[in-house]
């Protein structure tokens, strides 16, 4: 810690204060809710596309098996 100057310690302290405020706020919960919704919607879309491709049989040749 002796090699870190006063400016570096000030920056680290400000960063820790900012992260503490961010963790205590409801912003993290809101972002996680949105991210979870995006993952669920993306999974549903990929599942539907997979079903369509599986039943349509496009791209499946006899040599593929």
KEKE-3310 file (N, C-alpha, C; in steps of 0.2 Angstrom, whole numbers, plus 5000, padded with zeros to 4 digits):
npx = (5004:5011:5016:5005:4999:4992:4982:4978:4973:4963:4955:4952:4944:4933:4928:4924:4914:4905:4902:4896:4885:4878:4875:4867:4856:4840:4843:4851:4843:4832:4839:4843:4831:4826:4836:4834:4821:4824:4833:4824:4814:4823:4826:4814:4811:4822:4819:4807:4811:4819:4810:4802:4812:4815:4803:4801:4811:4820:4836:4840:4848:4849:4862:4866:4863)
npy = (4994:5006:5010:5015:5031:5046:5050:5038:5031:5040:5038:5024:5024:5033:5025:5013:5019:5023:5010:5004:5013:5010:4996:4996:5003:5002:5000:4989:4978:4981:4981:4967:4961:4965:4959:4946:4944:4947:4936:4925:4928:4927:4914:4907:4912:4906:4892:4891:4893:4882:4872:4874:4872:4859:4852:4856:4851:4856:4857:4845:4831:4814:4810:4816:4808)
npz = (5000:5002:4990:4983:4979:4986:4978:4971:4982:4985:4974:4974:4986:4983:4973:4980:4989:4979:4974:4985:4987:4976:4977:4988:4983:4974:4961:4956:4959:4950:4937:4937:4937:4924:4916:4919:4913:4900:4897:4899:4888:4877:4878:4876:4863:4856:4859:4852:4838:4837:4838:4827:4816:4819:4816:4803:4795:4787:4779:4783:4778:4770:4772:4783:4794)
capx = (5000:5015:5017:4999:4999:4986:4977:4976:4969:4956:4951:4949:4939:4927:4925:4921:4908:4900:4899:4892:4878:4875:4873:4861:4850:4836:4845:4853:4837:4829:4843:4843:4824:4826:4841:4830:4816:4827:4835:4818:4811:4827:4826:4808:4812:4826:4815:4802:4815:4822:4804:4801:4817:4815:4797:4801:4815:4825:4843:4842:4849:4850:4869:4867:4862)
capy = (5000:5012:5012:5019:5037:5049:5050:5032:5029:5044:5035:5018:5026:5035:5019:5009:5022:5022:5003:5003:5016:5006:4990:4998:5006:4997:4999:4982:4973:4982:4978:4960:4959:4966:4954:4939:4944:4946:4929:4921:4929:4924:4906:4906:4913:4900:4886:4891:4892:4875:4867:4875:4869:4852:4849:4858:4847:4860:4856:4838:4826:4808:4810:4819:4804)
capz = (5000:5002:4983:4980:4982:4989:4972:4970:4988:4985:4968:4977:4991:4979:4969:4985:4991:4974:4973:4991:4986:4970:4980:4993:4980:4971:4954:4955:4958:4944:4932:4937:4934:4917:4913:4919:4908:4893:4896:4898:4882:4873:4878:4873:4856:4853:4859:4846:4832:4837:4836:4819:4812:4820:4812:4796:4792:4782:4780:4785:4772:4772:4773:4790:4799)
cpx = (5004:5016:5011:4999:4992:4980:4974:4971:4962:4952:4948:4944:4933:4924:4921:4914:4903:4897:4894:4885:4874:4872:4867:4855:4846:4838:4847:4848:4833:4832:4843:4836:4823:4830:4837:4825:4819:4830:4829:4815:4816:4827:4819:4808:4817:4823:4810:4805:4817:4816:4803:4806:4817:4809:4797:4805:4820:4832:4845:4842:4850:4857:4870:4866:4867)
cpy = (5006:5014:5016:5026:5040:5049:5044:5029:5033:5040:5029:5019:5028:5029:5014:5012:5022:5015:5002:5007:5012:5000:4991:5000:5000:4996:4992:4978:4975:4980:4970:4957:4960:4961:4947:4939:4944:4939:4924:4922:4926:4917:4904:4906:4907:4893:4885:4890:4885:4871:4868:4872:4861:4849:4851:4854:4850:4858:4849:4834:4819:4806:4812:4814:4798)
cpz = (5000:4995:4980:4984:4984:4984:4971:4976:4987:4979:4971:4982:4988:4976:4974:4988:4985:4973:4979:4990:4981:4973:4984:4989:4976:4963:4952:4954:4952:4938:4932:4935:4927:4913:4913:4914:4901:4892:4895:4891:4876:4872:4875:4865:4853:4853:4853:4840:4832:4835:4829:4815:4813:4816:4805:4792:4787:4784:4782:4779:4775:4774:4780:4795:4799)
residu = (UNK:UNK:UNK:UNK:UNK:UNK:UNK:UNK:UNK:UNK:UNK:UNK:UNK:UNK:UNK:UNK:UNK:UNK:UNK:UNK:UNK:UNK:UNK:UNK:UNK:UNK:UNK:UNK:UNK:UNK:UNK:UNK:UNK:UNK:UNK:UNK:UNK:UNK:UNK:UNK:UNK:UNK:UNK:UNK:UNK:UNK:UNK:UNK:UNK:UNK:UNK:UNK:UNK:UNK:UNK:UNK:UNK:UNK:UNK:UNK:UNK:UNK:UNK:UNK:UNK)
# end
